[in-house]
Amino acid sequence: MIVRTPRRLHLGIIDPTGSLGRKFGSIGVALEGGYDIKVTPAGSLTIEADKEDREVIEKIVKELNLEYETGLDYYIEVRKSIPRHIGLGSTTQLTLAIASAILRIAKKDIPIEEVAFSLKRARESGAGLYIFKFGGFVVDGGVKDTYPPLIMRHDFPENWAFILVIPKVKRGLSEEEEEGIMFGSNFGNVNIAKEITYRLMLGLVPSLIEKNIEKFGRFLTDIQELVGKHFATFQGGTFREDIKTVVEILKETTYGAGQSSWGPTVYGLIRKEEYNSVRVKVADLLDDYGIKAEIELGIPRNKGAEVLGENLFLERLISGVK
């Protein structure tokens, strides 16, 4: 099996207070450039990946076998990866990629939502799960007893894109650190949650459907600043202290900007054809502030992960060359 996943930009958590009986609720958008993984049956478990991915894969294979009796003997090669803990959804995409391939090989038809929850994904945010399944722009309805329901999925305009800036600072929180905050603390503000929901339903979503990039960007920035207030205690302010200058730079040079998840990835909304000119402006401003960072183009992806038998994958590759 060959699995190719999206990456994920996390645009915010709506309500960590759970005031209406459902906690969190998340907003996300899929980008091209995720994992590319080969999985085949083998005589033993062999994993070709970097250390962090390898440790996650070993755990997934064992947990999947305990839950669904899928066996342990596979050859797994990570050909392309998402860097870990920088805000682009690596853990969920990797987990669901490995699980989807192994379940397909084992001829077990189990809904990916159920698989995600059994492997301890989508317990606070469903954005990564639904981006894996569908791509595009997604909103989930918050956690109650099981995985959060998908309440909206819409194509992202293909002429829109994001400029991604990844400062060379400490990475975001690990899964264990995040879990300690999300489930070990009572935090957030109901009034902030109401403001986020108001701007989401009567600002961000209509602007997306109408393909109004200026309004979408304005509401995106507003929502990101409100989300940051929920988490200010844990990250030193509305945005992380070590990346807030980058957010301000992108606010000045793009239609809307924010911090993806726990960072350090910061994104700005642009039209795709504007990338080169915006990149020059951003690079100059980063240089003025002495900030070292990677800059890249984030291209929206309006389809979920692909799980292909290797023969079908090769056929598509060959037909693409013709």
ChimeraX commands (.cxc) that place a marker at each C-alpha (Angstrom):
marker #1 position 0.00,0.00,0.00 radius 0.5
marker #1 position 1.03,3.57,-0.71 radius 0.5
marker #1 position -0.49,6.27,1.51 radius 0.5
marker #1 position -0.26,10.00,0.85 radius 0.5
marker #1 position -1.73,12.40,3.38 radius 0.5
marker #1 position -2.39,16.13,3.59 radius 0.5
marker #1 position -0.77,18.45,6.10 radius 0.5
marker #1 position -3.03,20.34,8.50 radius 0.5
marker #1 position -3.25,23.99,9.45 radius 0.5
marker #1 position -5.12,24.40,12.73 radius 0.5
marker #1 position -7.16,27.59,12.65 radius 0.5
marker #1 position -8.47,27.38,16.20 radius 0.5
marker #1 position -10.32,25.74,19.08 radius 0.5
marker #1 position -13.79,27.20,19.67 radius 0.5
marker #1 position -14.77,26.40,23.27 radius 0.5
marker #1 position -12.47,24.61,25.74 radius 0.5
marker #1 position -14.94,25.32,28.59 radius 0.5
marker #1 position -17.49,22.74,27.45 radius 0.5
marker #1 position -20.26,25.10,28.58 radius 0.5
marker #1 position -22.87,23.49,26.30 radius 0.5
marker #1 position -21.81,19.92,27.05 radius 0.5
marker #1 position -19.37,19.62,24.15 radius 0.5
marker #1 position -15.72,20.62,24.55 radius 0.5
marker #1 position -13.34,22.18,22.09 radius 0.5
marker #1 position -14.67,22.18,18.51 radius 0.5
marker #1 position -11.99,22.92,15.95 radius 0.5
marker #1 position -11.38,24.64,12.60 radius 0.5
marker #1 position -8.78,23.45,10.10 radius 0.5
marker #1 position -7.67,23.46,6.49 radius 0.5
marker #1 position -5.75,20.85,4.48 radius 0.5
marker #1 position -2.51,21.56,2.65 radius 0.5
marker #1 position -0.53,19.55,0.13 radius 0.5
marker #1 position 2.78,18.01,1.18 radius 0.5
marker #1 position 2.01,15.48,3.90 radius 0.5
marker #1 position 3.27,11.95,4.49 radius 0.5
marker #1 position 4.17,9.53,1.70 radius 0.5
marker #1 position 4.40,6.02,3.16 radius 0.5
marker #1 position 4.75,2.50,1.79 radius 0.5
marker #1 position 3.33,-0.40,3.82 radius 0.5
marker #1 position 3.56,-4.07,2.81 radius 0.5
marker #1 position 3.25,-7.42,4.61 radius 0.5
marker #1 position 6.59,-8.85,5.76 radius 0.5
marker #1 position 8.18,-11.58,7.87 radius 0.5
marker #1 position 8.75,-9.19,10.76 radius 0.5
marker #1 position 8.21,-5.55,11.64 radius 0.5
marker #1 position 10.71,-3.38,9.78 radius 0.5
marker #1 position 10.42,0.41,9.86 radius 0.5
marker #1 position 12.46,2.84,7.79 radius 0.5
marker #1 position 11.82,6.28,9.28 radius 0.5
marker #1 position 13.47,8.82,11.50 radius 0.5
marker #1 position 13.59,8.08,15.23 radius 0.5
marker #1 position 10.49,10.02,16.29 radius 0.5
marker #1 position 8.30,8.68,13.49 radius 0.5
marker #1 position 9.61,5.17,14.07 radius 0.5
marker #1 position 8.63,5.25,17.74 radius 0.5
marker #1 position 5.12,6.43,16.84 radius 0.5
marker #1 position 4.74,3.77,14.14 radius 0.5
marker #1 position 5.82,0.96,16.47 radius 0.5
marker #1 position 3.18,2.07,18.97 radius 0.5
marker #1 position 0.48,2.33,16.30 radius 0.5
marker #1 position 1.18,-1.16,14.92 radius 0.5
marker #1 position 0.97,-2.69,18.42 radius 0.5
marker #1 position -2.18,-0.81,19.43 radius 0.5
marker #1 position -3.87,-1.56,16.13 radius 0.5
marker #1 position -3.16,-5.26,16.56 radius 0.5
marker #1 position -4.57,-5.25,20.10 radius 0.5
marker #1 position -7.71,-3.51,18.94 radius 0.5
marker #1 position -8.33,-5.19,15.55 radius 0.5
marker #1 position -6.02,-8.26,15.36 radius 0.5
marker #1 position -4.13,-6.95,12.33 radius 0.5
marker #1 position -0.79,-8.60,13.12 radius 0.5
marker #1 position 2.66,-7.11,13.66 radius 0.5
marker #1 position 4.70,-8.12,10.62 radius 0.5
marker #1 position 4.96,-5.28,8.13 radius 0.5
marker #1 position 7.57,-3.40,6.16 radius 0.5
marker #1 position 6.92,0.33,6.59 radius 0.5
marker #1 position 8.91,2.97,4.73 radius 0.5
marker #1 position 8.31,6.67,5.36 radius 0.5
marker #1 position 9.33,8.28,2.07 radius 0.5
marker #1 position 8.23,11.79,2.96 radius 0.5
marker #1 position 7.22,13.14,6.35 radius 0.5
marker #1 position 5.71,16.12,8.14 radius 0.5
marker #1 position 8.16,17.60,10.67 radius 0.5
marker #1 position 7.10,16.77,14.20 radius 0.5
marker #1 position 5.57,19.25,16.66 radius 0.5
marker #1 position 5.63,22.36,14.50 radius 0.5
marker #1 position 1.85,22.80,14.12 radius 0.5
marker #1 position 1.20,20.91,10.87 radius 0.5
marker #1 position -0.62,17.85,12.22 radius 0.5
marker #1 position 2.09,15.21,11.95 radius 0.5
marker #1 position 0.89,12.76,14.62 radius 0.5
marker #1 position -2.70,12.39,13.44 radius 0.5
marker #1 position -1.72,12.12,9.76 radius 0.5
marker #1 position 0.96,9.53,10.52 radius 0.5
marker #1 position -1.33,7.53,12.81 radius 0.5
marker #1 position -4.21,7.40,10.35 radius 0.5
marker #1 position -1.93,6.69,7.38 radius 0.5
marker #1 position -0.38,3.63,9.03 radius 0.5
marker #1 position -3.72,2.41,10.36 radius 0.5
marker #1 position -5.49,2.82,7.01 radius 0.5
marker #1 position -2.82,0.88,5.13 radius 0.5
marker #1 position -2.64,-1.98,7.61 radius 0.5
marker #1 position -6.43,-2.31,7.86 radius 0.5
marker #1 position -6.66,-2.37,4.06 radius 0.5
marker #1 position -4.00,-5.11,3.90 radius 0.5
marker #1 position -5.80,-7.05,6.65 radius 0.5
marker #1 position -9.10,-6.64,4.73 radius 0.5
marker #1 position -10.84,-5.00,7.69 radius 0.5
marker #1 position -13.40,-2.32,6.85 radius 0.5
marker #1 position -13.62,-0.05,9.89 radius 0.5
marker #1 position -14.69,3.62,9.80 radius 0.5
marker #1 position -11.67,5.90,10.09 radius 0.5
marker #1 position -13.45,7.92,12.80 radius 0.5
marker #1 position -13.65,4.82,15.00 radius 0.5
marker #1 position -10.03,3.94,14.26 radius 0.5
marker #1 position -8.87,7.45,15.14 radius 0.5
marker #1 position -10.64,7.46,18.48 radius 0.5
marker #1 position -9.44,3.97,19.40 radius 0.5
marker #1 position -5.86,5.10,18.72 radius 0.5
marker #1 position -6.35,8.20,20.92 radius 0.5
marker #1 position -6.61,10.73,18.11 radius 0.5
marker #1 position -9.47,13.25,17.67 radius 0.5
marker #1 position -10.03,13.36,21.42 radius 0.5
marker #1 position -9.95,17.15,21.51 radius 0.5
marker #1 position -9.75,18.29,17.87 radius 0.5
marker #1 position -11.35,16.58,14.91 radius 0.5
marker #1 position -9.63,18.83,12.37 radius 0.5
marker #1 position -6.81,16.39,11.62 radius 0.5
marker #1 position -9.20,13.43,11.33 radius 0.5
marker #1 position -11.52,15.12,8.84 radius 0.5
marker #1 position -8.68,16.66,6.88 radius 0.5
marker #1 position -7.24,13.16,6.52 radius 0.5
marker #1 position -10.61,11.84,5.36 radius 0.5
marker #1 position -11.87,14.72,3.18 radius 0.5
marker #1 position -9.32,17.52,2.80 radius 0.5
marker #1 position -10.53,21.09,2.32 radius 0.5
marker #1 position -11.84,23.37,5.09 radius 0.5
marker #1 position -13.42,21.58,8.05 radius 0.5
marker #1 position -15.20,22.41,11.30 radius 0.5
marker #1 position -16.07,19.84,13.96 radius 0.5
marker #1 position -18.77,20.04,16.62 radius 0.5
marker #1 position -16.75,19.31,19.75 radius 0.5
marker #1 position -16.15,16.27,21.92 radius 0.5
marker #1 position -18.80,14.67,24.10 radius 0.5
marker #1 position -18.58,10.89,24.52 radius 0.5
marker #1 position -16.68,9.91,21.39 radius 0.5
marker #1 position -14.98,11.51,18.39 radius 0.5
marker #1 position -16.32,14.97,17.47 radius 0.5
marker #1 position -18.86,15.09,14.62 radius 0.5
marker #1 position -18.05,16.83,11.36 radius 0.5
marker #1 position -20.42,19.79,11.03 radius 0.5
marker #1 position -18.95,21.43,7.93 radius 0.5
marker #1 position -16.61,20.59,5.08 radius 0.5
marker #1 position -16.09,22.89,2.09 radius 0.5
marker #1 position -13.58,23.18,-0.74 radius 0.5
marker #1 position -10.93,25.84,-0.21 radius 0.5
marker #1 position -10.54,28.17,-3.21 radius 0.5
marker #1 position -7.71,26.82,-5.35 radius 0.5
marker #1 position -6.34,30.26,-6.17 radius 0.5
marker #1 position -5.93,31.00,-2.45 radius 0.5
marker #1 position -2.90,29.78,-0.53 radius 0.5
marker #1 position -0.87,30.38,2.60 radius 0.5
marker #1 position 2.63,31.65,3.13 radius 0.5
marker #1 position 4.07,29.50,5.92 radius 0.5
marker #1 position 6.80,30.87,8.15 radius 0.5
marker #1 position 8.49,28.41,10.50 radius 0.5
marker #1 position 10.82,30.29,12.86 radius 0.5
marker #1 position 13.91,28.48,14.12 radius 0.5
marker #1 position 12.74,28.38,17.73 radius 0.5
marker #1 position 11.60,25.62,20.06 radius 0.5
marker #1 position 9.00,23.22,18.74 radius 0.5
marker #1 position 5.38,23.08,19.88 radius 0.5
marker #1 position 4.07,20.90,22.69 radius 0.5
marker #1 position 4.30,17.11,22.60 radius 0.5
marker #1 position 1.14,15.00,22.75 radius 0.5
marker #1 position 1.74,14.35,26.46 radius 0.5
marker #1 position 2.18,18.05,27.24 radius 0.5
marker #1 position -0.89,18.97,25.21 radius 0.5
marker #1 position -2.99,16.29,26.89 radius 0.5
marker #1 position -1.99,17.62,30.31 radius 0.5
marker #1 position -3.36,21.04,29.37 radius 0.5
marker #1 position -6.45,20.03,27.44 radius 0.5
marker #1 position -7.69,17.43,29.92 radius 0.5
marker #1 position -5.90,18.44,33.11 radius 0.5
marker #1 position -6.99,22.08,33.29 radius 0.5
marker #1 position -10.21,24.07,33.42 radius 0.5
marker #1 position -9.56,27.02,31.16 radius 0.5
marker #1 position -11.08,29.21,28.50 radius 0.5
marker #1 position -13.83,31.80,28.56 radius 0.5
marker #1 position -17.44,31.29,27.53 radius 0.5
marker #1 position -17.78,34.84,26.22 radius 0.5
marker #1 position -14.71,34.36,24.03 radius 0.5
marker #1 position -16.21,31.11,22.72 radius 0.5
marker #1 position -19.39,32.98,21.79 radius 0.5
marker #1 position -17.39,35.61,19.92 radius 0.5
marker #1 position -15.44,32.94,18.01 radius 0.5
marker #1 position -18.66,31.14,17.03 radius 0.5
marker #1 position -20.31,34.39,15.91 radius 0.5
marker #1 position -17.39,35.28,13.65 radius 0.5
marker #1 position -17.11,31.71,12.38 radius 0.5
marker #1 position -20.75,31.30,11.36 radius 0.5
marker #1 position -21.52,34.83,10.16 radius 0.5
marker #1 position -18.08,35.88,8.97 radius 0.5
marker #1 position -15.49,33.25,8.14 radius 0.5
marker #1 position -17.74,30.59,6.58 radius 0.5
marker #1 position -19.85,32.93,4.40 radius 0.5
marker #1 position -16.66,34.64,3.20 radius 0.5
marker #1 position -15.23,31.26,2.20 radius 0.5
marker #1 position -18.35,30.29,0.29 radius 0.5
marker #1 position -18.46,33.69,-1.43 radius 0.5
marker #1 position -14.68,33.45,-2.10 radius 0.5
marker #1 position -14.08,36.86,-0.56 radius 0.5
marker #1 position -10.44,36.62,0.49 radius 0.5
marker #1 position -10.30,40.04,2.16 radius 0.5
marker #1 position -13.21,39.31,4.50 radius 0.5
marker #1 position -12.11,35.72,5.11 radius 0.5
marker #1 position -8.67,36.96,6.11 radius 0.5
marker #1 position -10.06,39.61,8.44 radius 0.5
marker #1 position -12.30,37.14,10.24 radius 0.5
marker #1 position -9.50,34.58,10.35 radius 0.5
marker #1 position -7.25,37.07,12.16 radius 0.5
marker #1 position -10.05,38.01,14.57 radius 0.5
marker #1 position -10.72,34.35,15.39 radius 0.5
marker #1 position -7.04,33.60,15.87 radius 0.5
marker #1 position -6.66,36.47,18.34 radius 0.5
marker #1 position -9.71,35.27,20.28 radius 0.5
marker #1 position -8.46,31.67,20.30 radius 0.5
marker #1 position -5.13,32.93,21.60 radius 0.5
marker #1 position -6.91,34.45,24.61 radius 0.5
marker #1 position -8.18,30.98,25.57 radius 0.5
marker #1 position -4.58,29.72,25.66 radius 0.5
marker #1 position -2.70,32.84,26.78 radius 0.5
marker #1 position -1.87,31.37,30.20 radius 0.5
marker #1 position -0.06,28.43,28.59 radius 0.5
marker #1 position 1.84,30.19,25.79 radius 0.5
marker #1 position 2.75,33.54,27.29 radius 0.5
marker #1 position 0.20,35.69,25.48 radius 0.5
marker #1 position -2.30,35.73,22.62 radius 0.5
marker #1 position 0.46,34.20,20.49 radius 0.5
marker #1 position 3.66,32.52,21.59 radius 0.5
marker #1 position 6.12,35.08,22.88 radius 0.5
marker #1 position 8.89,33.87,20.57 radius 0.5
marker #1 position 6.79,34.07,17.39 radius 0.5
marker #1 position 4.39,36.99,17.97 radius 0.5
marker #1 position 6.58,39.33,15.89 radius 0.5
marker #1 position 6.23,36.95,12.95 radius 0.5
marker #1 position 2.44,37.00,13.34 radius 0.5
marker #1 position 2.53,40.81,13.26 radius 0.5
marker #1 position 4.68,40.75,10.10 radius 0.5
marker #1 position 2.18,38.47,8.37 radius 0.5
marker #1 position -0.75,40.62,9.51 radius 0.5
marker #1 position 0.92,43.51,7.69 radius 0.5
marker #1 position 1.72,41.61,4.49 radius 0.5
marker #1 position -1.18,39.16,3.99 radius 0.5
marker #1 position -4.99,39.12,4.16 radius 0.5
marker #1 position -5.05,37.38,7.54 radius 0.5
marker #1 position -2.62,35.58,9.82 radius 0.5
marker #1 position -2.32,33.28,12.79 radius 0.5
marker #1 position -0.45,30.58,14.67 radius 0.5
marker #1 position -1.16,26.95,13.77 radius 0.5
marker #1 position -1.87,24.88,16.88 radius 0.5
marker #1 position 0.98,25.32,19.43 radius 0.5
marker #1 position 3.31,26.69,16.74 radius 0.5
marker #1 position 5.90,27.58,15.83 radius 0.5
marker #1 position 4.40,27.57,12.32 radius 0.5
marker #1 position 2.78,30.91,11.50 radius 0.5
marker #1 position 0.65,31.37,8.39 radius 0.5
marker #1 position -0.65,34.22,6.27 radius 0.5
marker #1 position -3.48,34.03,3.74 radius 0.5
marker #1 position -2.58,35.10,0.19 radius 0.5
marker #1 position -3.60,34.62,-3.41 radius 0.5
marker #1 position -1.38,31.92,-4.88 radius 0.5
marker #1 position 0.07,34.19,-7.57 radius 0.5
marker #1 position 1.15,36.68,-4.89 radius 0.5
marker #1 position 3.50,34.26,-3.16 radius 0.5
marker #1 position 6.81,35.40,-4.66 radius 0.5
marker #1 position 6.22,39.10,-4.03 radius 0.5
marker #1 position 4.90,38.50,-0.50 radius 0.5
marker #1 position 7.80,36.18,0.24 radius 0.5
marker #1 position 10.31,38.92,-0.57 radius 0.5
marker #1 position 8.54,41.39,1.73 radius 0.5
marker #1 position 8.29,38.87,4.57 radius 0.5
marker #1 position 11.93,37.78,4.20 radius 0.5
marker #1 position 13.09,41.41,4.33 radius 0.5
marker #1 position 11.06,42.12,7.47 radius 0.5
marker #1 position 12.28,38.95,9.17 radius 0.5
marker #1 position 15.82,40.00,8.37 radius 0.5
marker #1 position 15.20,43.46,9.83 radius 0.5
marker #1 position 14.18,41.84,13.12 radius 0.5
marker #1 position 16.99,39.29,13.01 radius 0.5
marker #1 position 14.53,36.39,12.86 radius 0.5
marker #1 position 15.71,33.17,11.21 radius 0.5
marker #1 position 12.93,31.13,9.66 radius 0.5
marker #1 position 11.96,28.83,6.82 radius 0.5
marker #1 position 9.42,30.25,4.38 radius 0.5
marker #1 position 7.32,28.13,2.05 radius 0.5
marker #1 position 4.11,28.06,0.05 radius 0.5
marker #1 position 1.18,26.19,1.57 radius 0.5
marker #1 position -1.11,24.97,-1.22 radius 0.5
marker #1 position -4.70,24.03,-0.26 radius 0.5
marker #1 position -5.70,20.40,-0.78 radius 0.5
marker #1 position -9.34,19.63,-1.44 radius 0.5
marker #1 position -9.08,15.86,-1.12 radius 0.5
marker #1 position -8.20,13.61,1.76 radius 0.5
marker #1 position -5.49,11.00,2.03 radius 0.5
marker #1 position -4.94,8.54,-0.81 radius 0.5
marker #1 position -4.58,4.86,0.08 radius 0.5
marker #1 position -3.56,2.95,-3.05 radius 0.5
marker #1 position -2.48,-0.56,-3.85 radius 0.5
marker #1 position 1.07,-0.30,-5.20 radius 0.5
marker #1 position 0.10,-1.53,-8.68 radius 0.5
marker #1 position -2.62,1.11,-8.95 radius 0.5
marker #1 position -0.15,3.71,-7.68 radius 0.5
marker #1 position 2.33,2.75,-10.42 radius 0.5
marker #1 position -0.37,2.81,-13.08 radius 0.5
marker #1 position -1.32,6.36,-12.04 radius 0.5
marker #1 position 2.33,7.38,-12.01 radius 0.5
marker #1 position 2.90,6.01,-15.51 radius 0.5
marker #1 position -0.28,7.58,-16.90 radius 0.5
marker #1 position 0.80,10.90,-15.36 radius 0.5
marker #1 position 4.12,10.73,-17.22 radius 0.5
marker #1 position 2.34,10.22,-20.54 radius 0.5
marker link #1:1,2 radius 0.2
marker link #1:2,3 radius 0.2
marker link #1:3,4 radius 0.2
marker link #1:4,5 radius 0.2
marker link #1:5,6 radius 0.2
marker link #1:6,7 radius 0.2
marker link #1:7,8 radius 0.2
marker link #1:8,9 radius 0.2
marker link #1:9,10 radius 0.2
marker link #1:10,11 radius 0.2
marker link #1:11,12 radius 0.2
marker link #1:12,13 radius 0.2
marker link #1:13,14 radius 0.2
marker link #1:14,15 radius 0.2
marker link #1:15,16 radius 0.2
marker link #1:16,17 radius 0.2
marker link #1:17,18 radius 0.2
marker link #1:18,19 radius 0.2
marker link #1:19,20 radius 0.2
marker link #1:20,21 radius 0.2
marker link #1:21,22 radius 0.2
marker link #1:22,23 radius 0.2
marker link #1:23,24 radius 0.2
marker link #1:24,25 radius 0.2
marker link #1:25,26 radius 0.2
marker link #1:26,27 radius 0.2
marker link #1:27,28 radius 0.2
marker link #1:28,29 radius 0.2
marker link #1:29,30 radius 0.2
marker link #1:30,31 radius 0.2
marker link #1:31,32 radius 0.2
marker link #1:32,33 radius 0.2
marker link #1:33,34 radius 0.2
marker link #1:34,35 radius 0.2
marker link #1:35,36 radius 0.2
marker link #1:36,37 radius 0.2
marker link #1:37,38 radius 0.2
marker link #1:38,39 radius 0.2
marker link #1:39,40 radius 0.2
marker link #1:40,41 radius 0.2
marker link #1:41,42 radius 0.2
marker link #1:42,43 radius 0.2
marker link #1:43,44 radius 0.2
marker link #1:44,45 radius 0.2
marker link #1:45,46 radius 0.2
marker link #1:46,47 radius 0.2
marker link #1:47,48 radius 0.2
marker link #1:48,49 radius 0.2
marker link #1:49,50 radius 0.2
marker link #1:50,51 radius 0.2
marker link #1:51,52 radius 0.2
marker link #1:52,53 radius 0.2
marker link #1:53,54 radius 0.2
marker link #1:54,55 radius 0.2
marker link #1:55,56 radius 0.2
marker link #1:56,57 radius 0.2
marker link #1:57,58 radius 0.2
marker link #1:58,59 radius 0.2
marker link #1:59,60 radius 0.2
marker link #1:60,61 radius 0.2
marker link #1:61,62 radius 0.2
marker link #1:62,63 radius 0.2
marker link #1:63,64 radius 0.2
marker link #1:64,65 radius 0.2
marker link #1:65,66 radius 0.2
marker link #1:66,67 radius 0.2
marker link #1:67,68 radius 0.2
marker link #1:68,69 radius 0.2
marker link #1:69,70 radius 0.2
marker link #1:70,71 radius 0.2
marker link #1:71,72 radius 0.2
marker link #1:72,73 radius 0.2
marker link #1:73,74 radius 0.2
marker link #1:74,75 radius 0.2
marker link #1:75,76 radius 0.2
marker link #1:76,77 radius 0.2
marker link #1:77,78 radius 0.2
marker link #1:78,79 radius 0.2
marker link #1:79,80 radius 0.2
marker link #1:80,81 radius 0.2
marker link #1:81,82 radius 0.2
marker link #1:82,83 radius 0.2
marker link #1:83,84 radius 0.2
marker link #1:84,85 radius 0.2
marker link #1:85,86 radius 0.2
marker link #1:86,87 radius 0.2
marker link #1:87,88 radius 0.2
marker link #1:88,89 radius 0.2
marker link #1:89,90 radius 0.2
marker link #1:90,91 radius 0.2
marker link #1:91,92 radius 0.2
marker link #1:92,93 radius 0.2
marker link #1:93,94 radius 0.2
marker link #1:94,95 radius 0.2
marker link #1:95,96 radius 0.2
marker link #1:96,97 radius 0.2
marker link #1:97,98 radius 0.2
marker link #1:98,99 radius 0.2
marker link #1:99,100 radius 0.2
marker link #1:100,101 radius 0.2
marker link #1:101,102 radius 0.2
marker link #1:102,103 radius 0.2
marker link #1:103,104 radius 0.2
marker link #1:104,105 radius 0.2
marker link #1:105,106 radius 0.2
marker link #1:106,107 radius 0.2
marker link #1:107,108 radius 0.2
marker link #1:108,109 radius 0.2
marker link #1:109,110 radius 0.2
marker link #1:110,111 radius 0.2
marker link #1:111,112 radius 0.2
marker link #1:112,113 radius 0.2
marker link #1:113,114 radius 0.2
marker link #1:114,115 radius 0.2
marker link #1:115,116 radius 0.2
marker link #1:116,117 radius 0.2
marker link #1:117,118 radius 0.2
marker link #1:118,119 radius 0.2
marker link #1:119,120 radius 0.2
marker link #1:120,121 radius 0.2
marker link #1:121,122 radius 0.2
marker link #1:122,123 radius 0.2
marker link #1:123,124 radius 0.2
marker link #1:124,125 radius 0.2
marker link #1:125,126 radius 0.2
marker link #1:126,127 radius 0.2
marker link #1:127,128 radius 0.2
marker link #1:128,129 radius 0.2
marker link #1:129,130 radius 0.2
marker link #1:130,131 radius 0.2
marker link #1:131,132 radius 0.2
marker link #1:132,133 radius 0.2
marker link #1:133,134 radius 0.2
marker link #1:134,135 radius 0.2
marker link #1:135,136 radius 0.2
marker link #1:136,137 radius 0.2
marker link #1:137,138 radius 0.2
marker link #1:138,139 radius 0.2
marker link #1:139,140 radius 0.2
marker link #1:140,141 radius 0.2
marker link #1:141,142 radius 0.2
marker link #1:142,143 radius 0.2
marker link #1:143,144 radius 0.2
marker link #1:144,145 radius 0.2
marker link #1:145,146 radius 0.2
marker link #1:146,147 radius 0.2
marker link #1:147,148 radius 0.2
marker link #1:148,149 radius 0.2
marker link #1:149,150 radius 0.2
marker link #1:150,151 radius 0.2
marker link #1:151,152 radius 0.2
marker link #1:152,153 radius 0.2
marker link #1:153,154 radius 0.2
marker link #1:154,155 radius 0.2
marker link #1:155,156 radius 0.2
marker link #1:156,157 radius 0.2
marker link #1:157,158 radius 0.2
marker link #1:158,159 radius 0.2
marker link #1:159,160 radius 0.2
marker link #1:160,161 radius 0.2
marker link #1:161,162 radius 0.2
marker link #1:162,163 radius 0.2
marker link #1:163,164 radius 0.2
marker link #1:164,165 radius 0.2
marker link #1:165,166 radius 0.2
marker link #1:166,167 radius 0.2
marker link #1:167,168 radius 0.2
marker link #1:168,169 radius 0.2
marker link #1:169,170 radius 0.2
marker link #1:170,171 radius 0.2
marker link #1:171,172 radius 0.2
marker link #1:172,173 radius 0.2
marker link #1:173,174 radius 0.2
marker link #1:174,175 radius 0.2
marker link #1:175,176 radius 0.2
marker link #1:176,177 radius 0.2
marker link #1:177,178 radius 0.2
marker link #1:178,179 radius 0.2
marker link #1:179,180 radius 0.2
marker link #1:180,181 radius 0.2
marker link #1:181,182 radius 0.2
marker link #1:182,183 radius 0.2
marker link #1:183,184 radius 0.2
marker link #1:184,185 radius 0.2
marker link #1:185,186 radius 0.2
marker link #1:186,187 radius 0.2
marker link #1:187,188 radius 0.2
marker link #1:188,189 radius 0.2
marker link #1:189,190 radius 0.2
marker link #1:190,191 radius 0.2
marker link #1:191,192 radius 0.2
marker link #1:192,193 radius 0.2
marker link #1:193,194 radius 0.2
marker link #1:194,195 radius 0.2
marker link #1:195,196 radius 0.2
marker link #1:196,197 radius 0.2
marker link #1:197,198 radius 0.2
marker link #1:198,199 radius 0.2
marker link #1:199,200 radius 0.2
marker link #1:200,201 radius 0.2
marker link #1:201,202 radius 0.2
marker link #1:202,203 radius 0.2
marker link #1:203,204 radius 0.2
marker link #1:204,205 radius 0.2
marker link #1:205,206 radius 0.2
marker link #1:206,207 radius 0.2
marker link #1:207,208 radius 0.2
marker link #1:208,209 radius 0.2
marker link #1:209,210 radius 0.2
marker link #1:210,211 radius 0.2
marker link #1:211,212 radius 0.2
marker link #1:212,213 radius 0.2
marker link #1:213,214 radius 0.2
marker link #1:214,215 radius 0.2
marker link #1:215,216 radius 0.2
marker link #1:216,217 radius 0.2
marker link #1:217,218 radius 0.2
marker link #1:218,219 radius 0.2
marker link #1:219,220 radius 0.2
marker link #1:220,221 radius 0.2
marker link #1:221,222 radius 0.2
marker link #1:222,223 radius 0.2
marker link #1:223,224 radius 0.2
marker link #1:224,225 radius 0.2
marker link #1:225,226 radius 0.2
marker link #1:226,227 radius 0.2
marker link #1:227,228 radius 0.2
marker link #1:228,229 radius 0.2
marker link #1:229,230 radius 0.2
marker link #1:230,231 radius 0.2
marker link #1:231,232 radius 0.2
marker link #1:232,233 radius 0.2
marker link #1:233,234 radius 0.2
marker link #1:234,235 radius 0.2
marker link #1:235,236 radius 0.2
marker link #1:236,237 radius 0.2
marker link #1:237,238 radius 0.2
marker link #1:238,239 radius 0.2
marker link #1:239,240 radius 0.2
marker link #1:240,241 radius 0.2
marker link #1:241,242 radius 0.2
marker link #1:242,243 radius 0.2
marker link #1:243,244 radius 0.2
marker link #1:244,245 radius 0.2
marker link #1:245,246 radius 0.2
marker link #1:246,247 radius 0.2
marker link #1:247,248 radius 0.2
marker link #1:248,249 radius 0.2
marker link #1:249,250 radius 0.2
marker link #1:250,251 radius 0.2
marker link #1:251,252 radius 0.2
marker link #1:252,253 radius 0.2
marker link #1:253,254 radius 0.2
marker link #1:254,255 radius 0.2
marker link #1:255,256 radius 0.2
marker link #1:256,257 radius 0.2
marker link #1:257,258 radius 0.2
marker link #1:258,259 radius 0.2
marker link #1:259,260 radius 0.2
marker link #1:260,261 radius 0.2
marker link #1:261,262 radius 0.2
marker link #1:262,263 radius 0.2
marker link #1:263,264 radius 0.2
marker link #1:264,265 radius 0.2
marker link #1:265,266 radius 0.2
marker link #1:266,267 radius 0.2
marker link #1:267,268 radius 0.2
marker link #1:268,269 radius 0.2
marker link #1:269,270 radius 0.2
marker link #1:270,271 radius 0.2
marker link #1:271,272 radius 0.2
marker link #1:272,273 radius 0.2
marker link #1:273,274 radius 0.2
marker link #1:274,275 radius 0.2
marker link #1:275,276 radius 0.2
marker link #1:276,277 radius 0.2
marker link #1:277,278 radius 0.2
marker link #1:278,279 radius 0.2
marker link #1:279,280 radius 0.2
marker link #1:280,281 radius 0.2
marker link #1:281,282 radius 0.2
marker link #1:282,283 radius 0.2
marker link #1:283,284 radius 0.2
marker link #1:284,285 radius 0.2
marker link #1:285,286 radius 0.2
marker link #1:286,287 radius 0.2
marker link #1:287,288 radius 0.2
marker link #1:288,289 radius 0.2
marker link #1:289,290 radius 0.2
marker link #1:290,291 radius 0.2
marker link #1:291,292 radius 0.2
marker link #1:292,293 radius 0.2
marker link #1:293,294 radius 0.2
marker link #1:294,295 radius 0.2
marker link #1:295,296 radius 0.2
marker link #1:296,297 radius 0.2
marker link #1:297,298 radius 0.2
marker link #1:298,299 radius 0.2
marker link #1:299,300 radius 0.2
marker link #1:300,301 radius 0.2
marker link #1:301,302 radius 0.2
marker link #1:302,303 radius 0.2
marker link #1:303,304 radius 0.2
marker link #1:304,305 radius 0.2
marker link #1:305,306 radius 0.2
marker link #1:306,307 radius 0.2
marker link #1:307,308 radius 0.2
marker link #1:308,309 radius 0.2
marker link #1:309,310 radius 0.2
marker link #1:310,311 radius 0.2
marker link #1:311,312 radius 0.2
marker link #1:312,313 radius 0.2
marker link #1:313,314 radius 0.2
marker link #1:314,315 radius 0.2
marker link #1:315,316 radius 0.2
marker link #1:316,317 radius 0.2
marker link #1:317,318 radius 0.2
marker link #1:318,319 radius 0.2
marker link #1:319,320 radius 0.2
marker link #1:320,321 radius 0.2
marker link #1:321,322 radius 0.2
view
